[in-house]
Structures are given as structure tokens and as C-alpha cells.
Amino acid sequence: MKDFNISKIEITDEDIKWIQEIMPEIEFDDDRIKALKSLDSVDINACPGSGKTTLLVSKLAILANKWPYTNKGICVLSHTNVAREEIQNRLGDLAIGKKLLSYPHFIGTFQSYLDTFFAIPYLKSNKSNIKIVDDQYVLSKRWSRMKYKTYLENNNYDQYVFDPAKLPYELNIKCGANTKTYKSIVKIVEDSRNIGEYTFNEMRLYAAQYIAEYPEVCEIARKRFPIIFIDESQDTENYMWEIITKVYVEGSNTVWQSFGDVNQAIYNGFSSNDKTTIFPRENQISITNTKRLPNSIAKLANTVAINKSIMIGQSTEFINNKNTIILFDKNSSSQVIHCFADIIYENFSDDDIIKNQRFGCHAIGLIHKLNKDDNDNFAKRVSNYYADYNPNPIKIHPEKLIDFFNIGQSNFIESDNLSDKVVAYSDGILTLIKKYPNNNDIYPTVNFHGINGLNKYLNYPENFRKWFYEILHTNYDSIDLWKALIEKLYNELGEIINWKMAASDGFLNWTNNHTKIAQNSSCIQNTICFKRDGRIDLPIHVGSIHSIKGRTHLATLVLETKYRTYNIKSIIEYLCGEYKKPTVTNANRLKCQYVAMTRAKGLLCMAIPKNNVTPNQKEKLSKLGWEIVEI
């Protein structure tokens, strides 16, 4: 068995020349070459549109070409299956990259990593049954087994009360441990685990418990994966950092590199013990030039960079567009998005809009869902600008098969990328299989995602891709059409699924409460379609800042919203070019604003109430490059 020795691996100029030959779209400058060559434990802190994923895939391909070990692998972790599949798909397009898609390497989510190498081995060593790992299924089952729900319902508890905060049974509920309600919940959770049902959170807790009881497992893990890469590191939660820092300790003959952008850490909030203390580490490599943005937009976004980094925009495509602040009052708030449409028409030709249709034009706000009985409705949430806005067009946590299909259809319409549809459909079908198996076999909870995972789990049936292609292009806009689609699923999956149970649970139900394409139009739910004489129709998509993270737009309008105080008004000094150490709340606002202001490749706009900007601030904003219009 070979011992790992990173000094035996070197990334040279010849390697970089080779990767440019097989990926000719890549351009490497000094900073990217430095990040590519480095095999130290460093972080790569890269700005939006700088090609972080491309850089990571390039590095992985070079390492795959040089990897000398048959029993040690490279580990690549991401937060979501979508991010994982992007890396896998891009590697799969390279002949050498395919080596990394199988043993001894591992490319997966944090959850699958913890399940595979920590939680499942720990549970099996304790003779525990493992039947299913899933939040919605397991928690809904536990909730349905609770006979007396009066206390829970009267105190606004839902099924998540059955997901313990700590092992074995510490519950997030205020009633005493000796009460009938508490004891009933503990008994239900215990019985659920005994038959092999676990939540994702419980698996994380068991992984941590395994490490606490058997710290030597950390050495086993780092010997198995002496190199680890973490994608989108700014969003990594504290529980995962705690495990990573225990496995990849300093001086352990390992390489740990994190890729991300600290300015885009908009999930899970801020605290004194925050993930930002882990990423980026002091010896970071910074990449500050972006090919997505023209410098006119990059300069405006730099004002809200939490780490005061100076991003340099290198795009020359739309350098003369007029980035605009729209000032409005109560009487004109409903005209804000209409004004945005006028500005788009002024700055882009019809050819520009058609060419960039897959990026689209978006109006976004930080707060998009509040109580309907709120009396203060001026510029407080997204729906104040668009009365028909639906904050929940599709469930974030799909509960039915049709939810997965709707997500895929909606994502496909927005991105014009068929893979978005393929991923959602595949995961929906896999969820059907794992929730309603027709036997007592243990469903493999990890490494089975997307179309490749579905095909692999079904053991590569003949004509699988033809069958899936038909599913992918089947219309289901009526209950009869949906039943016909279910029949197609049955013809392929009939023997392995308990269809009776799936139907009785409502998992196969059709619903007409989903996103539809408007007839003769490119408009969908939460989209306003604008028309101008002699011009192409212009759809503007409306949503939250969190919903567009990671995306590129043709044009973006950032809407003022209110959480306790107005969000943009609270950070207006930063937008004017004045920096001071932010409060915890304003740090969150700045990061969200940075994400919002770095989406657009062609035009950036903001909408702010007139009374929220002083004459002096208007002057400063103009000097920074903003056009100011009042409606």
C-alpha cells in the first residue's frame, strides 16, 4: 500500500498547456495559474463570474491524469446535487475526467459524504437497520403516528418537532420531558429509527457521534481521501466545518482546498462563531477579475463587498449601458417594473434580448413573503411592486411526484437548459422508488441522483434512455395526461414500487396549482410580459434574491424591501462609496445586495423610495456612475 506523498505530484506549465488544448474555452491569467498549480492547503476566494467551477474541473482533470494511487482518492464536496452534477457532467465530458467518477474517488454532497463514510458505518456497527433517509417522508410518517396532537397544534408545532436537535432524543419543544406529549414523541422517534427511518439531520448527528466516540476514524478518512476540495465554501454550515477540521488537521499529510466567494455567504446568517472564520483562511488566493461583468457594474458592486475586495470587470459586451437607480413614491411604486422595462428597451436591441434569452431579465428583492395582514405595505416586499406575485410558486421541499416535475419544468423554462429538467425528473422518480419500495430491500441513500443515478439504480435496463426521453417530453397539464404519464412510469417500474401505497399517500396525485406556460407567450408565473410597438415581447421574472444566487442575468433590478428597517436605505452609505465596519444585520444585507448586484452581465438597476435618499447621497451615487430617474 503506497503512502500518500503530495510532493510526488506537481502541476506544471505543460499540464496547463494540455488542459487548454482539451478545454480551449479556458483562459488562465497569473492568479488562476497560481490557484491551479497550488497543492497546498489554501483557499481560492474568487469573485462572481470568475470561473470557479471551471478552475476546479481543470484542476481535477490534471490530477486525474497524474493520480498514482489505486486505494486512495480525491474527495470533492458540494452543497447540492445540482452543483455536484455540474462537476460530474463537466468531468464526464473529458475522457480523463471520467476516472474521477468512480472508486477510489468520491464526488458528492456533504450529506452523502457523511452518510457513506461515517453515519451508515456507525449505525451498521451498532446493528441498526437502515431503510430510508429522507426528511419529508420520515417526518410526515412520524407526525401521522402521533395520536394526540392537541398541544402541538395549539402551540404551532409541525412535523419538524420529530427531528431531534441532539442525540438521542433532545427535542425542540417547550413541554417538560416527563409530559405525555414529550414521551409520545420520543417513543415515535425511537420506533421510527428501529425500523430504519432517519432524517438527514439525524444522520449528521450520528456522523458527529461516530467521530466523538472513535476519533481514529478521522485518520482512516484522510488516508482514504488525502485531497479534498470544497465547492461554494462560503455557504458551508458550521457542523460540516467542525467535521472537516477534525479530519483534515494541520500537519496530517493532506491537502484541503476550499473554493468560494466570502461576499456571497447569504445563507444561515451571521454569528461570532460563524463559518466565515473558516473560509477564507489567511493564506487565500484571490481571483478578482470577472468575465461576466463589465467594469461599470463591477465598480458599483464593489461598494457593498464585505471584505472590501476590488473586483475588475473584463466583459466588453455592454460597456455603454446606463445602470440606473429608479426613485419612486407611494403613488408610483406599481410603475417601477414598467420603468425597468423601458430602460431595458432603451439599452438593448431586440437581437440582444433574443441572444440572451436564457439569462433573462429579473426584478428581485430581499424580502418577498410577509404576513398578509401587515398594514405597512409600501416598498416592503416584492408583491408591493407586482400584486400578482406568488412567493411559493413551487414548493422548495417537494411533497409529491408532480412537484419534482414542476420544478424541472420551471427551471428549464428559466434557464433554457434541459439538464435542469432531467435532474428534477430523475430525482422525483428516485424519490418514488425509495419511499415506496415493493420489498424490504434497503434503498441506497447515497450516490444515486439524477439520470445517471436512476439508470444505475435500475441496473441499466435496455431502452432506458428512450423511455426517459418519452417521460421528459410528455405533457401533463391535465389529470388525464398525468395518469397517462404515471402509466408510462408503471410500465418500466411496475414491479419495484408499491403503487397502492404511493397512491394512498397522495404522492402520485395530480394538481393544477403549478407553473404553466402562457399560451403564445414566453411568460410564466411570477413573470410580467411587456410589449412595445415594433419591439420584441419582454418577459421580466420577479423573485427573491436568494432564488437567483449562482445565476447570470441580462438585466437585474434590485427592489427596496423592508425587514424592521429598509434594506437598501440601511446600507446606502456603502452604496455611496463610504465603508465602515457593518453591524451583524447590515453585514447580512451587504452580502445579499452583493449577490443581487453581481448577476447582470448587461444592465443593473435599483429601485429606492425617494424619501430614502438625500440630495447629497444622490450626488455621490451619480459620481459613482449611476443614472438617476424619478417616476
N, C-alpha and C positions, 0 to 999 in steps of 0.2 A: 504493500500500500504506500503510494507516494505521499510524502508530507507536502503541504501547500507551501509554495515559496513564490511570492509575488515578484521578487526580483528576477525570476526566470522569464517573466512576461514583460515585454516592452512594446509600446505603441510608437512606431517610427514615422518619419516623413513618407516612407514608401507605403506604409499602411494607409495613410491619409490619402495619398495619390490613388491607391487601389479603391478605397471606398468612394472616391469621387468618380471613378470610372464606372462603378456599378450603380451609383446613385448620382447621376450627372446634374440633378437639380440643386445639389448642395454647394454652398459657397462657405468656406471656412476662413475667418479672419484670425488675428492673433489670439484673441480671447477664447474663441471656440476651439482653436488648435490646442491651446493650453488646457482647456477643460477636457478635450478628447484624449490628450496624451496622459493626463494625470491618473495615476493609480494609487494615490494617497487617499486617506480618509478625509475628504474635503466635501464641501457643499457647493453646488452650482446654483447661484441666485441669479435668475435670468428674467428679463422684463417680458411683458406680453408681446407675442408675435415674434419672439427671437428664435423660435425653432427648438424648444427644449426637447420635445419628443423625438424630433429628427436627430438631434445630437445624441440622445440616449440610444436610439436604434442603431446609429452609426457605430457607436462605441461597442454595443453588444455584438454587432456583426464582426468587427475586428477581433474581439475577444473569442468569439466562436471559432474563428479561423486559426487561433493560436492555442486554444484550450488543450492542455496535455493530460487532463485527468479523466478517468472513467468512473470514479466513485465520489467525486466532489463536483459541485455545480455552482452556477451563478443564480442568485435569487433576485427577482425583480418584483417589487410590490407596488400596487396602486390601490386607490380607494374604491373604485367602481369597476364592474365588469365591462362597462363601455370603454374605460381607459385601458383596462387590461387587454381587451380585444383589439384595440387600435394598435398597441405594441405588438401583439401576436400576429395580426394581419400584415403589418409592415415588415416584420421579420420573415413571415411566411412567403412574402414576395421575393425574398432573396434566397438563393439556393443554400448559401452558407448559414443564413439565419435560421433555417429550419432545424438545425442541430440544437438550438436552444429551446425548442418546443417540446422536448422530451427528456427523460432521465439522462443525466443526473441533475438537470437544471429545473428551475421552477419559476414560472411567471404566473402571478395570481394576485388576488386581493389580499388585504390584511386578514380578512375573516378566513379565507381559505387556507392561508399560511398557518394561522393559529389553530384552526381545526385539524389540519393534516398532521402537523408536527408536534402539537402539544396537547390540545384538548382531547382528541379522539384516542391517542395512545394512553393518556391518563385514565380516561373512562374505561377503556378496554382492560387496562391493568387492574382496575377495581371491579372487573366482571360486570360492568354496567352495559345495558342494552342501548343501542343507538339506532333508532328507526328513522327519525326525521329531525332536521334542524331548520327551523323557519319561525319567524315571528308571528305573522298573521294567522297561520294555521294553528300553531300551538297555543297561542294566547286566546284565540277565539274558542278553541276546544276547552281550555281551562275555564273560561268565563261561562260557557254553556253548562259546565258540570257543577257550578255554584248554585245551590238550591235557594239560598236566602240572600237576596241582593239588596234588600231594603236599605241597609246602612250605606252600602256602596253607592247606590243610585242617588240617595238623598244627599250624599256628600260629593257628588260629581266624579266618582271614580269610574274608570272604564277597564277594559281587559288588561291594560298595562300594569294594573296592580298585581297581576300574577307573574310579573317579571322581576325577580328579586334583585335588590341593589347589591347585596353581598351574599356569599355562600355561608351556610346552606339555605337559610330561609329568612334573611332580613328583608322585610317588605317596606315599600314606600307608602305607608298608611299610618294614620294617627291613632287608630284604636289600639288598646293595650294588647300585649302578647298573650294574655290569658282570656281574651274575649272569644266568644263563639265564632265571630267573623274571622278573626285572625287565625284561629286554629283551623277553620274550614279551608282557608286559602292555603295554609301550609300543607294540609293533607292533600289537597288537589294538586299542588305543585309536586309534592313527593310522589304521588301516584302517577302523575304525568311523566316524571323522569324515570320511574320504574318500568314503564312500558316503552321507554326510548324516545320521548319527546323533549326537545330542548330548544330554547330560544338562542339567537345569535349572541345576546348578552351573556347568557349562562355559559356558552362555550368560551367566551373571552375570559370569564371569571375562572373557569376550570383550567384554562391555559396558564393564567397567572398563579393559580394554586399549585399546579404541577411544578412550575419554576420555584415557587416558595418552598415546597416540600423536598424537591430534588434539584438543587441548583446545578448539579453536574450535567443536567440536560442542556444547559446553555453551551457548554463546551462541545457536546455532541452536535448541537445545531450549527455552531460556527465551523466545525470541521466539515459538516455536510455542505454548508454554503459559506465558503471563506470570503466571497464577494457578494455584497448586497447593494442594490440600487433601489431608491425610494422615489417614486414619481409624485408630483404635486405635493411636496413635503409640507408646504405651509398649512395644509388642511389636516395633517396627521394629528389624531387626538392623543391626549396625554397618556391614556392607558397603553397605547401602542409604543410611544416613545419610551415608557418605563420598561417595556419588554425588550425593545431594540437595544437600549443602553445596557441592559443586563447581559444580553447575548454578545454584542459587539463592543466589548470593553477595550479600553486603550491598552495597547501592547499585546493584543491577543493574536497577532499574525493574521489579521483580517483587513478587508477593505470595505468601508461603508461610505457610500456617496449618496447625497440627497439632492434631488433636482426640484426647483420650485421658484416661487416669487413671494417674498415676505409681504409685499404690498397688496397681495390678493388673498390674504388669510381672512376670509369673511365668514367662516363657519365656526361655531362653538364658542364665540365670544372671547373676551379677554379676562385674564386674572393675573395675580402676581406670580403664580406657578404655571405660566402659560406655555403652550407649545413653541411660541416664538423664542423662548430661551434655549430651545434645542436647535431650531432652524432659523436662520443660517448660523453655523458655527463661525468662530472668529477667522478661520483660515479659508474663507469662502473665495470662490472665483466668480466675479461678477461679469455678466453679459448685459450691456446696457443699450445696445443698438437693436432696433426692431425694424423688420422689413414689412410689417403690417401697416404701420402708421406713417403718414407724412410728418415732418418735424413740427409743422404748425399745430398738429394735435398733440404730439408728444410733449411739447413745451407747456401746453395747458394742463395736461395730466400730471406733469412733474410737480405742480404746485401742491398736490394732495398726496404725494408719495410719502409714506410713513417713515421710511428710512432716508428721506432726503436725497435719493438717488437721482441722477440726471440721465433720463432716457433720451436717446437720439433716434429720431425717426428718419428712416432711409428710403421710404417709399416716395417716388416722384410722380405717382399716378394722378393725384388730385390735390396738388400743392396750392392751387389758386382758389379753392373753395372757401367760402366765408363761414367760419364757425361762429355760431350766433347764440346770444342769450335773449330769450323772449321774456319780456316783463309784462305782467298782466294783473288785473284786479278781479274782484268777485264777479263782475258783470261779463268778463271776457274769458274766464277760465275754460269754458266749454269750447272756445275757439283756439286753444293752444295747439292742439294736434293738427288742426286745419292750417294754422300758420306754419307749422313744421312741414306740412306737405307742400305749401307754397315755396318754402325755402329749398326743399329738395328739387322741385321742378326748376327753380332758378339756377341751381348749381350743377345739375346733371342732365345730360341728354337722354333721350329715350334709349339710345344704344347703350349708354352707361347702365341704366336701370335694368335692361334686359340681360346684359352681360353679367351683372352682379345679382341676378335674381335669387340665387341660392343663399346669398348673405342677407338680403332683405334690409328693410328699414324698420327701426324699432323705437317705441316710446316706453321708457321703463322708470319705475320708481322704487324707492327702498321699502315703503310701507304700502302694501296693496290689499290688505284684508283687515278690517276693523269691525267692531260691533255696529250693526245697522241702526241702533238707537242712539248713536253718537250725534250730539247736536252741532258740534263744530265740524263742518264738512268742507271748509274752504281750503283747497290745496293740501288736504290731509292724507289722502290715499289716491291710488291710481284711478279708482272709479269716479273721483271728483272731476276728472278730465274726460272720462268716457263712461257714460251712465250704464251702458250695457256690458261693462267689463265683468267677467266671471273669474273670481280668484281661484276657483277649483275646477277648471275645465276637464281635467283628468286627474284621477287620484294619484298622489305621489306613491302610495303603497297599494298597488292593485290588489283587489279582493276577488275579482272574477277573471276568467279567461279573456273576456271581451275587453277588460281594462288594459291588459297587455297589448292586445291588438290595436286598441285606440291610441295608446302611447306610441306604438310603432308607426301608425298611420300619420299621427300629428307630427312626430319628429321628421318623418320622411317628407311631408309637405313643406316643413320649415327649412330643412337642410338640403333637400333635393339629393340626399344620399341614401340609396337603397339599403345600405348596411344598417342604418338606424332601424329600419323596419324589420330586417332579418333578425337582428339581435332581440328585439322585443317579442316578436312572434315565437322565436325559438325558446326564450326563457319562459314564456307563457305556457308552451306545451310541456316543457320540462317541469314546471310547477304543477301542472295537471298530473303528470306521471308520479311525481314524488308525494303529492298529497293524497292520491287515491290509487295506490298500487293494488293489483288484484291478487297479491300474495303477501307473504310475510317477509319477503326479502328486504334487506336493509338498503335504503336508497343511498347511493354515494353522494355525500353532501358537498364534495369539492371537485374542482377541475372539470365540471360538466356544465358549461354555459355556452350560449349562442348556438349557431347552426352546427359547428364542429363538435361541440359537446353533445348535442342531441343526436347527431349521426353516430358518434362514438358510443353513447349510452345504448342506442338501439342496435349496436353491433353491426353497423354499416350495411343496412338492408339494401337489396337490389332496387334500383329506380328511386332511391331516397330523394335525390335532388330534384327529379322530375315531380315527385309527389309534393315536396315542399314548395317548389316553384308554383304549383297549382294553388296551394294554400295561400301563398303570398299574394296572388293576383285574383283571389276570389272576393267578390263583392258581398258584404254582409249588412247592408243598410236596411234590411227588414228582417222580421223574425223568421220568415220562411227561408230567406237566403242564409241566415245564421244557422238554421237547422241543417241546411244542405252542407254548410261548411263543417259542422260537427260530424255529419255523416262521413265526410272525407277523412276526418281525423280517426273516426271509428274504424274505417276500412284498413288503416295502417296500424293502429294502436289497440285494436279491439281486445286482444287477449291479455294485455298487461295492465289495463286500467279497470277499476271498479266504477263503471259508468253509472250504476244505480246510485251509489253513494255520492258521486260528484254531482249528479243531477239533484238529489235531495238536499244537498248542501247549498244549492244555488250557484255553484261555481261555473256551470255551463249556461246560466241564464243570459238571454239577450236583453239589452236595454237600449233605448233610443236617446239616452242622455249622454251623448258623446259628440266629439268634434266631427263635423261634416264639411265637405267642400261645397261652397255655394255654387249653384248652377251657373254656367257660363261666366265664371269669375275665379280669380285666384284667391279669393278671400275665404278665411276660415274663422272659427270662433276666436274672440279677442283680437280681431283684425278689422280695421276700418279701411274700406276701399275708396280712394279718392279718384275723381275724374276731372279732367280739364280738356277743354275743346282742343282738338288736334293733337293731344298728347296721350301716351300710353297710360292705362289704368295703373294706379299706385297703391298697393296694399301696405299699410303700416301696422305692424304687430305690436300689441300692447301687453306688458307683463311686468314682472318684478326684476330687480337687479340680480337676485340670487338665481333666477331661472335662466339667465343668459351667460353665466360665468363659463369661460372657455370658448365662447363663440366669437365669430367675426361678423360685423355688420357693414353694410354700405354706409348707412347713416344712423346715428343714435341721438335720441332726445332724452335727456335726464330730467325727470319731473320732480319738482319740490314736493315732499311729503312731510308728515309730522309725526314724531314719536316724542311725546312730552313737549319738546320744542321743535321748531322747524329744522330739518336735517341740513339742507344746504345753507340756510341762514347761520346755523351754528358753526359752520366751517368756512364762512365767506371770507374771513381774513386770510385763510390759506389760499383760497382761490384767487385772491388779490396779490399773492406772492409774498405774504408775511407768514413766517413759520415760528411757532413756539411749541413747547412740549405739550401734546394734547392730553386732555382728560381721558379716562378709560372709555367713556361713551363716545367722545369725539374721535378717538382712535378707531373705533369701530366704524363710525361714519366716514372717516377718511378712506379707509380700506374699501368700503362699499362704493364710494364715489370714484376711487381709482379704477376699480373693476369696470364701473359704468363708463368711464371716460376713455377707456382703452379698448373698446370694442370696435369703434368705427374706423374703417380704412379710408373713408372719403369725406365725411361731414359730421361734426359734433355740435350739438345744441343743448342748451339748458333752459328750463322754464322756471322762473322765480317770481313770486309776487312783488309788485312794485315797491310796496312798503318795507320789504325785507332788504332792500339795497339802498344805501345812502348815495348822494351825489358824488362824494369823494370815492366811494367804492366803485361806482360806475366808471369814473375816470381811470382808476387803476386797472380795472378789467379791460377797458378799451386799449390801454397801453400794452397790455399783455398779448393782445391780438384778437380779442372778442369783438364781434359786431354786436351792437345793442339795438333791438327793435322793441317798441312798445305797442301793445294792442289794447 
